[in-house]
Amino acid sequence: MIKYKDFAPRITERGPFGGPSEYESFSEVVSAVNQWIASKTIQIINVETVVLPDRIKGTDDGDYGVKTSNAFYPVMISQGLAVNCFQCVRVWYRE
């Protein structure tokens, strides 16, 4: 069975009113991916970067979020509504 796992930057510091203000760098995300792969006995099919909308549910502990620099993108959609998106790593694998 083919499965996938997403890795997104975690919030490292909270701003005013509990909102995010700082995030992991993309290189830290890649490091987390490498650690996860090394800890599993799986067959890697593909590793890719994907841009996902804000507030995805992570499968690891920690909070995930967005910012507008260092590989994070605000994406405009219809009627001028801005949807914040961020770059993450998706690992496709077989157990």
PDB file of N, CA, C and O in Angstrom:
ATOM      1  N   MET A   1       0.841  -1.180   0.000  1.00  0.00           N
ATOM      2  CA  MET A   1       0.000   0.000   0.000  1.00  0.00           C
ATOM      3  C   MET A   1       0.890   1.251   0.000  1.00  0.00           C
ATOM      4  O   MET A   1       1.824   1.353   0.796  1.00  0.00           O
ATOM      5  N   ILE A   2       0.602   2.177  -0.878  1.00  0.00           N
ATOM      6  CA  ILE A   2       1.344   3.437  -0.951  1.00  0.00           C
ATOM      7  C   ILE A   2       0.727   4.431   0.031  1.00  0.00           C
ATOM      8  O   ILE A   2      -0.493   4.572   0.120  1.00  0.00           O
ATOM      9  N   LYS A   3       1.610   5.118   0.769  1.00  0.00           N
ATOM     10  CA  LYS A   3       1.186   6.131   1.737  1.00  0.00           C
ATOM     11  C   LYS A   3       2.028   7.387   1.530  1.00  0.00           C
ATOM     12  O   LYS A   3       3.022   7.373   0.803  1.00  0.00           O
ATOM     13  N   TYR A   4       1.608   8.483   2.186  1.00  0.00           N
ATOM     14  CA  TYR A   4       2.429   9.691   2.165  1.00  0.00           C
ATOM     15  C   TYR A   4       2.396  10.358   3.534  1.00  0.00           C
ATOM     16  O   TYR A   4       1.492  10.127   4.338  1.00  0.00           O
ATOM     17  N   LYS A   5       3.402  11.190   3.777  1.00  0.00           N
ATOM     18  CA  LYS A   5       3.486  11.957   5.017  1.00  0.00           C
ATOM     19  C   LYS A   5       3.988  13.344   4.660  1.00  0.00           C
ATOM     20  O   LYS A   5       4.959  13.490   3.917  1.00  0.00           O
ATOM     21  N   ASP A   6       3.318  14.372   5.196  1.00  0.00           N
ATOM     22  CA  ASP A   6       3.703  15.761   4.975  1.00  0.00           C
ATOM     23  C   ASP A   6       4.480  16.293   6.171  1.00  0.00           C
ATOM     24  O   ASP A   6       4.167  15.993   7.323  1.00  0.00           O
ATOM     25  N   PHE A   7       5.489  17.082   5.872  1.00  0.00           N
ATOM     26  CA  PHE A   7       6.297  17.751   6.889  1.00  0.00           C
ATOM     27  C   PHE A   7       6.258  19.243   6.597  1.00  0.00           C
ATOM     28  O   PHE A   7       6.677  19.678   5.524  1.00  0.00           O
ATOM     29  N   ALA A   8       5.758  20.030   7.546  1.00  0.00           N
ATOM     30  CA  ALA A   8       5.648  21.476   7.377  1.00  0.00           C
ATOM     31  C   ALA A   8       6.424  22.180   8.487  1.00  0.00           C
ATOM     32  O   ALA A   8       6.654  21.591   9.543  1.00  0.00           O
ATOM     33  N   PRO A   9       6.831  23.432   8.265  1.00  0.00           N
ATOM     34  CA  PRO A   9       7.537  24.183   9.303  1.00  0.00           C
ATOM     35  C   PRO A   9       6.674  24.348  10.553  1.00  0.00           C
ATOM     36  O   PRO A   9       5.475  24.612  10.466  1.00  0.00           O
ATOM     37  N   ARG A  10       7.293  24.190  11.690  1.00  0.00           N
ATOM     38  CA  ARG A  10       6.597  24.366  12.965  1.00  0.00           C
ATOM     39  C   ARG A  10       6.773  25.792  13.475  1.00  0.00           C
ATOM     40  O   ARG A  10       7.773  26.449  13.185  1.00  0.00           O
ATOM     41  N   ILE A  11       5.817  26.245  14.214  1.00  0.00           N
ATOM     42  CA  ILE A  11       5.909  27.551  14.855  1.00  0.00           C
ATOM     43  C   ILE A  11       6.933  27.444  15.976  1.00  0.00           C
ATOM     44  O   ILE A  11       6.827  26.570  16.836  1.00  0.00           O
ATOM     45  N   THR A  12       7.926  28.332  15.970  1.00  0.00           N
ATOM     46  CA  THR A  12       8.957  28.304  17.008  1.00  0.00           C
ATOM     47  C   THR A  12       8.782  29.414  18.034  1.00  0.00           C
ATOM     48  O   THR A  12       9.329  29.333  19.134  1.00  0.00           O
ATOM     49  N   GLU A  13       8.027  30.449  17.686  1.00  0.00           N
ATOM     50  CA  GLU A  13       7.800  31.560  18.616  1.00  0.00           C
ATOM     51  C   GLU A  13       6.425  32.155  18.360  1.00  0.00           C
ATOM     52  O   GLU A  13       6.003  32.330  17.216  1.00  0.00           O
ATOM     53  N   ARG A  14       5.743  32.459  19.445  1.00  0.00           N
ATOM     54  CA  ARG A  14       4.414  33.062  19.350  1.00  0.00           C
ATOM     55  C   ARG A  14       4.519  34.583  19.423  1.00  0.00           C
ATOM     56  O   ARG A  14       5.349  35.135  20.143  1.00  0.00           O
ATOM     57  N   GLY A  15       3.654  35.238  18.657  1.00  0.00           N
ATOM     58  CA  GLY A  15       3.604  36.693  18.652  1.00  0.00           C
ATOM     59  C   GLY A  15       2.509  37.196  19.568  1.00  0.00           C
ATOM     60  O   GLY A  15       2.037  36.464  20.439  1.00  0.00           O
ATOM     61  N   PRO A  16       2.097  38.453  19.376  1.00  0.00           N
ATOM     62  CA  PRO A  16       1.035  39.031  20.189  1.00  0.00           C
ATOM     63  C   PRO A  16      -0.262  38.241  20.041  1.00  0.00           C
ATOM     64  O   PRO A  16      -0.587  37.760  18.955  1.00  0.00           O
ATOM     65  N   PHE A  17      -0.980  38.115  21.114  1.00  0.00           N
ATOM     66  CA  PHE A  17      -2.280  37.444  21.149  1.00  0.00           C
ATOM     67  C   PHE A  17      -2.175  35.966  20.771  1.00  0.00           C
ATOM     68  O   PHE A  17      -3.154  35.375  20.315  1.00  0.00           O
ATOM     69  N   GLY A  18      -1.006  35.370  20.954  1.00  0.00           N
ATOM     70  CA  GLY A  18      -0.823  33.946  20.701  1.00  0.00           C
ATOM     71  C   GLY A  18      -0.641  33.565  19.251  1.00  0.00           C
ATOM     72  O   GLY A  18      -0.522  32.381  18.935  1.00  0.00           O
ATOM     73  N   GLY A  19      -0.616  34.541  18.360  1.00  0.00           N
ATOM     74  CA  GLY A  19      -0.424  34.244  16.942  1.00  0.00           C
ATOM     75  C   GLY A  19       1.022  33.905  16.650  1.00  0.00           C
ATOM     76  O   GLY A  19       1.908  34.275  17.420  1.00  0.00           O
ATOM     77  N   PRO A  20       1.282  33.203  15.544  1.00  0.00           N
ATOM     78  CA  PRO A  20       2.656  32.841  15.204  1.00  0.00           C
ATOM     79  C   PRO A  20       3.468  34.044  14.755  1.00  0.00           C
ATOM     80  O   PRO A  20       2.941  34.964  14.129  1.00  0.00           O
ATOM     81  N   SER A  21       4.766  34.029  15.083  1.00  0.00           N
ATOM     82  CA  SER A  21       5.640  35.089  14.593  1.00  0.00           C
ATOM     83  C   SER A  21       6.940  34.550  14.006  1.00  0.00           C
ATOM     84  O   SER A  21       7.560  35.218  13.179  1.00  0.00           O
ATOM     85  N   GLU A  22       7.358  33.376  14.410  1.00  0.00           N
ATOM     86  CA  GLU A  22       8.588  32.771  13.878  1.00  0.00           C
ATOM     87  C   GLU A  22       8.324  31.303  13.563  1.00  0.00           C
ATOM     88  O   GLU A  22       7.531  30.638  14.230  1.00  0.00           O
ATOM     89  N   TYR A  23       9.016  30.809  12.519  1.00  0.00           N
ATOM     90  CA  TYR A  23       8.830  29.446  12.064  1.00  0.00           C
ATOM     91  C   TYR A  23      10.172  28.778  11.816  1.00  0.00           C
ATOM     92  O   TYR A  23      11.187  29.456  11.656  1.00  0.00           O
ATOM     93  N   GLU A  24      10.180  27.456  11.785  1.00  0.00           N
ATOM     94  CA  GLU A  24      11.368  26.720  11.397  1.00  0.00           C
ATOM     95  C   GLU A  24      11.757  27.094   9.967  1.00  0.00           C
ATOM     96  O   GLU A  24      10.908  27.460   9.154  1.00  0.00           O
ATOM     97  N   SER A  25      13.039  26.996   9.678  1.00  0.00           N
ATOM     98  CA  SER A  25      13.494  27.207   8.300  1.00  0.00           C
ATOM     99  C   SER A  25      13.200  25.953   7.486  1.00  0.00           C
ATOM    100  O   SER A  25      12.940  24.886   8.042  1.00  0.00           O
ATOM    101  N   PHE A  26      13.244  26.090   6.176  1.00  0.00           N
ATOM    102  CA  PHE A  26      13.002  24.936   5.314  1.00  0.00           C
ATOM    103  C   PHE A  26      14.075  23.871   5.519  1.00  0.00           C
ATOM    104  O   PHE A  26      13.786  22.677   5.434  1.00  0.00           O
ATOM    105  N   SER A  27      15.307  24.292   5.787  1.00  0.00           N
ATOM    106  CA  SER A  27      16.371  23.310   6.029  1.00  0.00           C
ATOM    107  C   SER A  27      16.101  22.498   7.297  1.00  0.00           C
ATOM    108  O   SER A  27      16.480  21.329   7.372  1.00  0.00           O
ATOM    109  N   GLU A  28      15.453  23.103   8.288  1.00  0.00           N
ATOM    110  CA  GLU A  28      15.073  22.355   9.494  1.00  0.00           C
ATOM    111  C   GLU A  28      13.974  21.335   9.182  1.00  0.00           C
ATOM    112  O   GLU A  28      13.948  20.244   9.752  1.00  0.00           O
ATOM    113  N   VAL A  29      13.073  21.701   8.274  1.00  0.00           N
ATOM    114  CA  VAL A  29      12.035  20.759   7.841  1.00  0.00           C
ATOM    115  C   VAL A  29      12.686  19.567   7.144  1.00  0.00           C
ATOM    116  O   VAL A  29      12.332  18.420   7.420  1.00  0.00           O
ATOM    117  N   VAL A  30      13.632  19.829   6.246  1.00  0.00           N
ATOM    118  CA  VAL A  30      14.325  18.756   5.530  1.00  0.00           C
ATOM    119  C   VAL A  30      15.076  17.869   6.521  1.00  0.00           C
ATOM    120  O   VAL A  30      15.110  16.650   6.355  1.00  0.00           O
ATOM    121  N   SER A  31      15.667  18.458   7.533  1.00  0.00           N
ATOM    122  CA  SER A  31      16.351  17.675   8.565  1.00  0.00           C
ATOM    123  C   SER A  31      15.374  16.751   9.291  1.00  0.00           C
ATOM    124  O   SER A  31      15.703  15.596   9.564  1.00  0.00           O
ATOM    125  N   ALA A  32      14.181  17.249   9.605  1.00  0.00           N
ATOM    126  CA  ALA A  32      13.156  16.415  10.250  1.00  0.00           C
ATOM    127  C   ALA A  32      12.743  15.260   9.346  1.00  0.00           C
ATOM    128  O   ALA A  32      12.525  14.144   9.819  1.00  0.00           O
ATOM    129  N   VAL A  33      12.635  15.529   8.041  1.00  0.00           N
ATOM    130  CA  VAL A  33      12.306  14.480   7.072  1.00  0.00           C
ATOM    131  C   VAL A  33      13.386  13.398   7.093  1.00  0.00           C
ATOM    132  O   VAL A  33      13.077  12.207   7.150  1.00  0.00           O
ATOM    133  N   ASN A  34      14.646  13.815   7.045  1.00  0.00           N
ATOM    134  CA  ASN A  34      15.747  12.854   7.050  1.00  0.00           C
ATOM    135  C   ASN A  34      15.757  12.005   8.313  1.00  0.00           C
ATOM    136  O   ASN A  34      16.004  10.801   8.250  1.00  0.00           O
ATOM    137  N   GLN A  35      15.490  12.623   9.460  1.00  0.00           N
ATOM    138  CA  GLN A  35      15.436  11.882  10.725  1.00  0.00           C
ATOM    139  C   GLN A  35      14.295  10.875  10.716  1.00  0.00           C
ATOM    140  O   GLN A  35      14.461   9.745  11.176  1.00  0.00           O
ATOM    141  N   TRP A  36      13.142  11.274  10.198  1.00  0.00           N
ATOM    142  CA  TRP A  36      11.983  10.383  10.147  1.00  0.00           C
ATOM    143  C   TRP A  36      12.278   9.183   9.242  1.00  0.00           C
ATOM    144  O   TRP A  36      11.994   8.042   9.604  1.00  0.00           O
ATOM    145  N   ILE A  37      12.847   9.447   8.067  1.00  0.00           N
ATOM    146  CA  ILE A  37      13.175   8.364   7.124  1.00  0.00           C
ATOM    147  C   ILE A  37      14.172   7.390   7.762  1.00  0.00           C
ATOM    148  O   ILE A  37      14.019   6.175   7.637  1.00  0.00           O
ATOM    149  N   ALA A  38      15.194   7.925   8.445  1.00  0.00           N
ATOM    150  CA  ALA A  38      16.209   7.072   9.066  1.00  0.00           C
ATOM    151  C   ALA A  38      15.627   6.195  10.176  1.00  0.00           C
ATOM    152  O   ALA A  38      16.162   5.123  10.460  1.00  0.00           O
ATOM    153  N   SER A  39      14.548   6.636  10.799  1.00  0.00           N
ATOM    154  CA  SER A  39      13.960   5.889  11.920  1.00  0.00           C
ATOM    155  C   SER A  39      12.943   4.836  11.476  1.00  0.00           C
ATOM    156  O   SER A  39      12.435   4.087  12.310  1.00  0.00           O
ATOM    157  N   LYS A  40      12.643   4.769  10.191  1.00  0.00           N
ATOM    158  CA  LYS A  40      11.617   3.850   9.674  1.00  0.00           C
ATOM    159  C   LYS A  40      12.235   2.773   8.798  1.00  0.00           C
ATOM    160  O   LYS A  40      13.327   2.942   8.256  1.00  0.00           O
ATOM    161  N   THR A  41      11.525   1.675   8.670  1.00  0.00           N
ATOM    162  CA  THR A  41      11.907   0.635   7.719  1.00  0.00           C
ATOM    163  C   THR A  41      10.860   0.660   6.608  1.00  0.00           C
ATOM    164  O   THR A  41       9.926  -0.141   6.588  1.00  0.00           O
ATOM    165  N   ILE A  42      11.043   1.602   5.685  1.00  0.00           N
ATOM    166  CA  ILE A  42      10.088   1.830   4.604  1.00  0.00           C
ATOM    167  C   ILE A  42      10.835   1.928   3.281  1.00  0.00           C
ATOM    168  O   ILE A  42      12.048   2.135   3.247  1.00  0.00           O
ATOM    169  N   GLN A  43      10.100   1.776   2.218  1.00  0.00           N
ATOM    170  CA  GLN A  43      10.648   1.973   0.872  1.00  0.00           C
ATOM    171  C   GLN A  43      10.183   3.341   0.386  1.00  0.00           C
ATOM    172  O   GLN A  43       8.984   3.568   0.224  1.00  0.00           O
ATOM    173  N   ILE A  44      11.118   4.248   0.156  1.00  0.00           N
ATOM    174  CA  ILE A  44      10.789   5.583  -0.323  1.00  0.00           C
ATOM    175  C   ILE A  44      10.485   5.502  -1.816  1.00  0.00           C
ATOM    176  O   ILE A  44      11.274   4.965  -2.593  1.00  0.00           O
ATOM    177  N   ILE A  45       9.347   6.037  -2.201  1.00  0.00           N
ATOM    178  CA  ILE A  45       8.951   6.066  -3.612  1.00  0.00           C
ATOM    179  C   ILE A  45       9.327   7.404  -4.237  1.00  0.00           C
ATOM    180  O   ILE A  45       9.864   7.452  -5.343  1.00  0.00           O
ATOM    181  N   ASN A  46       9.036   8.509  -3.507  1.00  0.00           N
ATOM    182  CA  ASN A  46       9.318   9.840  -4.024  1.00  0.00           C
ATOM    183  C   ASN A  46       9.328  10.835  -2.872  1.00  0.00           C
ATOM    184  O   ASN A  46       8.647  10.644  -1.864  1.00  0.00           O
ATOM    185  N   VAL A  47      10.107  11.895  -3.032  1.00  0.00           N
ATOM    186  CA  VAL A  47      10.124  13.014  -2.093  1.00  0.00           C
ATOM    187  C   VAL A  47       9.940  14.269  -2.923  1.00  0.00           C
ATOM    188  O   VAL A  47      10.647  14.470  -3.911  1.00  0.00           O
ATOM    189  N   GLU A  48       8.992  15.117  -2.532  1.00  0.00           N
ATOM    190  CA  GLU A  48       8.710  16.328  -3.299  1.00  0.00           C
ATOM    191  C   GLU A  48       8.373  17.483  -2.367  1.00  0.00           C
ATOM    192  O   GLU A  48       8.000  17.277  -1.212  1.00  0.00           O
ATOM    193  N   THR A  49       8.510  18.689  -2.879  1.00  0.00           N
ATOM    194  CA  THR A  49       8.025  19.847  -2.140  1.00  0.00           C
ATOM    195  C   THR A  49       6.655  20.210  -2.695  1.00  0.00           C
ATOM    196  O   THR A  49       6.411  20.139  -3.899  1.00  0.00           O
ATOM    197  N   VAL A  50       5.781  20.595  -1.797  1.00  0.00           N
ATOM    198  CA  VAL A  50       4.434  21.016  -2.180  1.00  0.00           C
ATOM    199  C   VAL A  50       4.085  22.277  -1.397  1.00  0.00           C
ATOM    200  O   VAL A  50       4.571  22.485  -0.285  1.00  0.00           O
ATOM    201  N   VAL A  51       3.247  23.104  -1.981  1.00  0.00           N
ATOM    202  CA  VAL A  51       2.765  24.304  -1.303  1.00  0.00           C
ATOM    203  C   VAL A  51       1.348  24.009  -0.840  1.00  0.00           C
ATOM    204  O   VAL A  51       0.468  23.698  -1.643  1.00  0.00           O
ATOM    205  N   LEU A  52       1.142  24.112   0.465  1.00  0.00           N
ATOM    206  CA  LEU A  52      -0.147  23.788   1.066  1.00  0.00           C
ATOM    207  C   LEU A  52      -0.726  25.002   1.782  1.00  0.00           C
ATOM    208  O   LEU A  52       0.028  25.878   2.207  1.00  0.00           O
ATOM    209  N   PRO A  53      -2.038  25.071   1.924  1.00  0.00           N
ATOM    210  CA  PRO A  53      -2.658  26.201   2.626  1.00  0.00           C
ATOM    211  C   PRO A  53      -2.380  26.179   4.118  1.00  0.00           C
ATOM    212  O   PRO A  53      -2.033  25.146   4.689  1.00  0.00           O
ATOM    213  N   ASP A  54      -2.540  27.329   4.730  1.00  0.00           N
ATOM    214  CA  ASP A  54      -2.361  27.508   6.164  1.00  0.00           C
ATOM    215  C   ASP A  54      -3.239  26.537   6.946  1.00  0.00           C
ATOM    216  O   ASP A  54      -4.308  26.124   6.497  1.00  0.00           O
ATOM    217  N   ARG A  55      -2.750  26.192   8.126  1.00  0.00           N
ATOM    218  CA  ARG A  55      -3.506  25.415   9.113  1.00  0.00           C
ATOM    219  C   ARG A  55      -3.800  23.982   8.685  1.00  0.00           C
ATOM    220  O   ARG A  55      -4.893  23.465   8.917  1.00  0.00           O
ATOM    221  N   ILE A  56      -2.812  23.347   8.058  1.00  0.00           N
ATOM    222  CA  ILE A  56      -2.991  21.918   7.804  1.00  0.00           C
ATOM    223  C   ILE A  56      -2.786  21.188   9.122  1.00  0.00           C
ATOM    224  O   ILE A  56      -2.121  21.694  10.026  1.00  0.00           O
ATOM    225  N   LYS A  57      -3.339  20.041   9.222  1.00  0.00           N
ATOM    226  CA  LYS A  57      -3.143  19.213  10.406  1.00  0.00           C
ATOM    227  C   LYS A  57      -1.868  18.418  10.211  1.00  0.00           C
ATOM    228  O   LYS A  57      -1.740  17.670   9.242  1.00  0.00           O
ATOM    229  N   GLY A  58      -0.927  18.575  11.123  1.00  0.00           N
ATOM    230  CA  GLY A  58       0.304  17.811  11.048  1.00  0.00           C
ATOM    231  C   GLY A  58       0.121  16.463  11.716  1.00  0.00           C
ATOM    232  O   GLY A  58      -0.738  16.308  12.584  1.00  0.00           O
ATOM    233  N   THR A  59       0.916  15.494  11.321  1.00  0.00           N
ATOM    234  CA  THR A  59       0.832  14.186  11.948  1.00  0.00           C
ATOM    235  C   THR A  59       1.844  14.067  13.074  1.00  0.00           C
ATOM    236  O   THR A  59       1.831  13.077  13.805  1.00  0.00           O
ATOM    237  N   ASP A  60       2.711  15.037  13.231  1.00  0.00           N
ATOM    238  CA  ASP A  60       3.665  15.059  14.328  1.00  0.00           C
ATOM    239  C   ASP A  60       3.173  16.037  15.382  1.00  0.00           C
ATOM    240  O   ASP A  60       2.215  16.778  15.161  1.00  0.00           O
ATOM    241  N   ASP A  61       3.839  16.029  16.527  1.00  0.00           N
ATOM    242  CA  ASP A  61       3.531  17.023  17.550  1.00  0.00           C
ATOM    243  C   ASP A  61       3.995  18.384  17.065  1.00  0.00           C
ATOM    244  O   ASP A  61       4.910  18.469  16.246  1.00  0.00           O
ATOM    245  N   GLY A  62       3.381  19.444  17.556  1.00  0.00           N
ATOM    246  CA  GLY A  62       3.802  20.785  17.216  1.00  0.00           C
ATOM    247  C   GLY A  62       2.778  21.514  16.382  1.00  0.00           C
ATOM    248  O   GLY A  62       1.874  20.914  15.800  1.00  0.00           O
ATOM    249  N   ASP A  63       2.937  22.809  16.337  1.00  0.00           N
ATOM    250  CA  ASP A  63       2.043  23.663  15.564  1.00  0.00           C
ATOM    251  C   ASP A  63       2.689  24.014  14.243  1.00  0.00           C
ATOM    252  O   ASP A  63       3.901  24.217  14.161  1.00  0.00           O
ATOM    253  N   TYR A  64       1.872  24.083  13.215  1.00  0.00           N
ATOM    254  CA  TYR A  64       2.352  24.423  11.888  1.00  0.00           C
ATOM    255  C   TYR A  64       1.728  25.736  11.462  1.00  0.00           C
ATOM    256  O   TYR A  64       0.645  26.090  11.929  1.00  0.00           O
ATOM    257  N   GLY A  65       2.396  26.460  10.586  1.00  0.00           N
ATOM    258  CA  GLY A  65       1.839  27.729  10.184  1.00  0.00           C
ATOM    259  C   GLY A  65       2.470  28.283   8.933  1.00  0.00           C
ATOM    260  O   GLY A  65       3.078  27.547   8.155  1.00  0.00           O
ATOM    261  N   VAL A  66       2.328  29.585   8.736  1.00  0.00           N
ATOM    262  CA  VAL A  66       2.803  30.224   7.521  1.00  0.00           C
ATOM    263  C   VAL A  66       3.562  31.509   7.835  1.00  0.00           C
ATOM    264  O   VAL A  66       3.447  32.063   8.928  1.00  0.00           O
ATOM    265  N   LYS A  67       4.326  31.965   6.872  1.00  0.00           N
ATOM    266  CA  LYS A  67       4.883  33.308   6.870  1.00  0.00           C
ATOM    267  C   LYS A  67       5.159  33.683   5.433  1.00  0.00           C
ATOM    268  O   LYS A  67       5.038  32.838   4.546  1.00  0.00           O
ATOM    269  N   THR A  68       5.521  34.913   5.177  1.00  0.00           N
ATOM    270  CA  THR A  68       5.604  35.368   3.786  1.00  0.00           C
ATOM    271  C   THR A  68       7.031  35.516   3.278  1.00  0.00           C
ATOM    272  O   THR A  68       7.259  36.227   2.300  1.00  0.00           O
ATOM    273  N   SER A  69       7.993  34.866   3.914  1.00  0.00           N
ATOM    274  CA  SER A  69       9.352  34.842   3.393  1.00  0.00           C
ATOM    275  C   SER A  69       9.925  33.450   3.641  1.00  0.00           C
ATOM    276  O   SER A  69       9.294  32.621   4.298  1.00  0.00           O
ATOM    277  N   ASN A  70      11.127  33.194   3.111  1.00  0.00           N
ATOM    278  CA  ASN A  70      11.795  31.918   3.310  1.00  0.00           C
ATOM    279  C   ASN A  70      10.930  30.747   2.858  1.00  0.00           C
ATOM    280  O   ASN A  70      10.727  29.796   3.613  1.00  0.00           O
ATOM    281  N   ALA A  71      10.423  30.813   1.637  1.00  0.00           N
ATOM    282  CA  ALA A  71       9.653  29.735   1.002  1.00  0.00           C
ATOM    283  C   ALA A  71       8.204  29.655   1.468  1.00  0.00           C
ATOM    284  O   ALA A  71       7.592  28.590   1.384  1.00  0.00           O
ATOM    285  N   PHE A  72       7.657  30.735   1.947  1.00  0.00           N
ATOM    286  CA  PHE A  72       6.244  30.779   2.302  1.00  0.00           C
ATOM    287  C   PHE A  72       5.561  31.788   1.393  1.00  0.00           C
ATOM    288  O   PHE A  72       6.125  32.843   1.101  1.00  0.00           O
ATOM    289  N   TYR A  73       4.367  31.478   0.949  1.00  0.00           N
ATOM    290  CA  TYR A  73       3.749  32.266  -0.098  1.00  0.00           C
ATOM    291  C   TYR A  73       2.324  32.680   0.249  1.00  0.00           C
ATOM    292  O   TYR A  73       1.522  31.826   0.627  1.00  0.00           O
ATOM    293  N   PRO A  74       1.982  33.961   0.134  1.00  0.00           N
ATOM    294  CA  PRO A  74       0.559  34.319   0.165  1.00  0.00           C
ATOM    295  C   PRO A  74      -0.012  34.086  -1.225  1.00  0.00           C
ATOM    296  O   PRO A  74       0.565  34.545  -2.211  1.00  0.00           O
ATOM    297  N   VAL A  75      -1.105  33.401  -1.321  1.00  0.00           N
ATOM    298  CA  VAL A  75      -1.706  33.079  -2.612  1.00  0.00           C
ATOM    299  C   VAL A  75      -3.072  33.744  -2.687  1.00  0.00           C
ATOM    300  O   VAL A  75      -3.907  33.569  -1.799  1.00  0.00           O
ATOM    301  N   MET A  76      -3.293  34.501  -3.741  1.00  0.00           N
ATOM    302  CA  MET A  76      -4.580  35.170  -3.917  1.00  0.00           C
ATOM    303  C   MET A  76      -5.547  34.249  -4.642  1.00  0.00           C
ATOM    304  O   MET A  76      -5.184  33.596  -5.621  1.00  0.00           O
ATOM    305  N   ILE A  77      -6.770  34.202  -4.158  1.00  0.00           N
ATOM    306  CA  ILE A  77      -7.791  33.429  -4.853  1.00  0.00           C
ATOM    307  C   ILE A  77      -8.951  34.354  -5.186  1.00  0.00           C
ATOM    308  O   ILE A  77      -8.847  35.565  -4.991  1.00  0.00           O
ATOM    309  N   SER A  78     -10.040  33.815  -5.677  1.00  0.00           N
ATOM    310  CA  SER A  78     -11.142  34.619  -6.199  1.00  0.00           C
ATOM    311  C   SER A  78     -11.662  35.642  -5.198  1.00  0.00           C
ATOM    312  O   SER A  78     -11.595  35.436  -3.986  1.00  0.00           O
ATOM    313  N   GLN A  79     -12.169  36.724  -5.713  1.00  0.00           N
ATOM    314  CA  GLN A  79     -12.783  37.820  -4.971  1.00  0.00           C
ATOM    315  C   GLN A  79     -11.814  38.491  -4.003  1.00  0.00           C
ATOM    316  O   GLN A  79     -12.234  39.070  -3.001  1.00  0.00           O
ATOM    317  N   GLY A  80     -10.507  38.413  -4.304  1.00  0.00           N
ATOM    318  CA  GLY A  80      -9.511  39.129  -3.513  1.00  0.00           C
ATOM    319  C   GLY A  80      -9.211  38.531  -2.165  1.00  0.00           C
ATOM    320  O   GLY A  80      -8.519  39.166  -1.370  1.00  0.00           O
ATOM    321  N   LEU A  81      -9.688  37.353  -1.866  1.00  0.00           N
ATOM    322  CA  LEU A  81      -9.430  36.703  -0.588  1.00  0.00           C
ATOM    323  C   LEU A  81      -8.031  36.100  -0.597  1.00  0.00           C
ATOM    324  O   LEU A  81      -7.707  35.291  -1.466  1.00  0.00           O
ATOM    325  N   ALA A  82      -7.203  36.490   0.364  1.00  0.00           N
ATOM    326  CA  ALA A  82      -5.839  35.972   0.437  1.00  0.00           C
ATOM    327  C   ALA A  82      -5.813  34.699   1.263  1.00  0.00           C
ATOM    328  O   ALA A  82      -6.354  34.649   2.367  1.00  0.00           O
ATOM    329  N   VAL A  83      -5.185  33.684   0.724  1.00  0.00           N
ATOM    330  CA  VAL A  83      -4.999  32.435   1.449  1.00  0.00           C
ATOM    331  C   VAL A  83      -3.494  32.256   1.618  1.00  0.00           C
ATOM    332  O   VAL A  83      -2.759  32.185   0.633  1.00  0.00           O
ATOM    333  N   ASN A  84      -3.042  32.185   2.856  1.00  0.00           N
ATOM    334  CA  ASN A  84      -1.625  31.995   3.109  1.00  0.00           C
ATOM    335  C   ASN A  84      -1.259  30.541   2.911  1.00  0.00           C
ATOM    336  O   ASN A  84      -1.955  29.642   3.383  1.00  0.00           O
ATOM    337  N   CYS A  85      -0.150  30.314   2.201  1.00  0.00           N
ATOM    338  CA  CYS A  85       0.321  28.963   1.921  1.00  0.00           C
ATOM    339  C   CYS A  85       1.786  28.855   2.302  1.00  0.00           C
ATOM    340  O   CYS A  85       2.477  29.866   2.428  1.00  0.00           O
ATOM    341  N   PHE A  86       2.266  27.618   2.485  1.00  0.00           N
ATOM    342  CA  PHE A  86       3.659  27.425   2.830  1.00  0.00           C
ATOM    343  C   PHE A  86       4.202  26.184   2.155  1.00  0.00           C
ATOM    344  O   PHE A  86       3.459  25.279   1.774  1.00  0.00           O
ATOM    345  N   GLN A  87       5.516  26.164   2.017  1.00  0.00           N
ATOM    346  CA  GLN A  87       6.189  25.053   1.363  1.00  0.00           C
ATOM    347  C   GLN A  87       6.456  23.959   2.389  1.00  0.00           C
ATOM    348  O   GLN A  87       6.943  24.231   3.486  1.00  0.00           O
ATOM    349  N   CYS A  88       6.135  22.730   2.028  1.00  0.00           N
ATOM    350  CA  CYS A  88       6.431  21.600   2.895  1.00  0.00           C
ATOM    351  C   CYS A  88       7.027  20.477   2.064  1.00  0.00           C
ATOM    352  O   CYS A  88       7.130  20.587   0.842  1.00  0.00           O
ATOM    353  N   VAL A  89       7.415  19.409   2.720  1.00  0.00           N
ATOM    354  CA  VAL A  89       7.981  18.246   2.053  1.00  0.00           C
ATOM    355  C   VAL A  89       6.985  17.101   2.183  1.00  0.00           C
ATOM    356  O   VAL A  89       6.485  16.827   3.275  1.00  0.00           O
ATOM    357  N   ARG A  90       6.698  16.436   1.074  1.00  0.00           N
ATOM    358  CA  ARG A  90       5.816  15.264   1.067  1.00  0.00           C
ATOM    359  C   ARG A  90       6.660  14.045   0.695  1.00  0.00           C
ATOM    360  O   ARG A  90       7.359  14.034  -0.319  1.00  0.00           O
ATOM    361  N   VAL A  91       6.574  13.025   1.543  1.00  0.00           N
ATOM    362  CA  VAL A  91       7.294  11.777   1.307  1.00  0.00           C
ATOM    363  C   VAL A  91       6.279  10.699   0.941  1.00  0.00           C
ATOM    364  O   VAL A  91       5.375  10.400   1.721  1.00  0.00           O
ATOM    365  N   TRP A  92       6.432  10.124  -0.235  1.00  0.00           N
ATOM    366  CA  TRP A  92       5.611   8.985  -0.678  1.00  0.00           C
ATOM    367  C   TRP A  92       6.419   7.732  -0.369  1.00  0.00           C
ATOM    368  O   TRP A  92       7.605   7.662  -0.691  1.00  0.00           O
ATOM    369  N   TYR A  93       5.780   6.739   0.258  1.00  0.00           N
ATOM    370  CA  TYR A  93       6.509   5.544   0.670  1.00  0.00           C
ATOM    371  C   TYR A  93       5.602   4.309   0.672  1.00  0.00           C
ATOM    372  O   TYR A  93       4.379   4.405   0.566  1.00  0.00           O
ATOM    373  N   ARG A  94       6.239   3.171   0.794  1.00  0.00           N
ATOM    374  CA  ARG A  94       5.552   1.879   0.905  1.00  0.00           C
ATOM    375  C   ARG A  94       6.115   1.182   2.129  1.00  0.00           C
ATOM    376  O   ARG A  94       7.331   1.144   2.314  1.00  0.00           O
ATOM    377  N   GLU A  95       5.253   0.634   2.962  1.00  0.00           N
ATOM    378  CA  GLU A  95       5.711  -0.089   4.157  1.00  0.00           C
ATOM    379  C   GLU A  95       6.014  -1.539   3.834  1.00  0.00           C
ATOM    380  O   GLU A  95       6.411  -2.298   4.718  1.00  0.00           O
TER     381      GLU A  95
END
